[in-house]
Amino acid sequence: MPIYEYRCSSCGVQKDVMQKISDTPLTVCPACGKPTFSKQLSAAGFQLKGSGWYATDFKGSGSKPEAKSESATSTVSSATSTAGGNG
């Protein structure tokens, strides 16, 4: 279950609440009882660490296609300049 961060705009109380995604958001502040308790936007709390699938399968894979495209471009340029010199 995700953890949501709530804050009361009246008294400033902040609280982390574990809820289902389908649960209705809380609106009443547990400290002051006013209906000014609202969900806050916060960053996701996870990191990809270790030598798992991300590090072995996807990390650094973006550099290989660039090297291939540069060599393919230079080959096309050489062929074009040779063809242009004959005609």
Residue pairs with C-beta under 8 A, 6 or more apart in sequence:
1 18
1 19
1 20
2 18
2 19
2 21
3 16
3 17
3 18
3 45
4 16
4 17
4 18
4 19
4 25
4 39
4 40
5 14
5 15
5 16
5 17
5 39
5 40
5 42
6 14
6 15
6 16
6 17
6 26
6 37
6 38
6 39
6 40
7 13
7 14
7 15
7 37
7 38
7 40
8 14
8 29
8 31
8 32
8 34
8 36
8 37
8 38
9 36
9 38
10 29
10 32
10 34
10 36
11 29
11 31
11 32
11 34
13 29
13 30
13 31
13 32
14 40
15 30
17 26
19 26
25 38
25 39
26 37
26 39
27 35
27 36
27 37
27 38
28 34
28 35
28 37
29 35
29 36
29 37
30 37
48 54
48 55
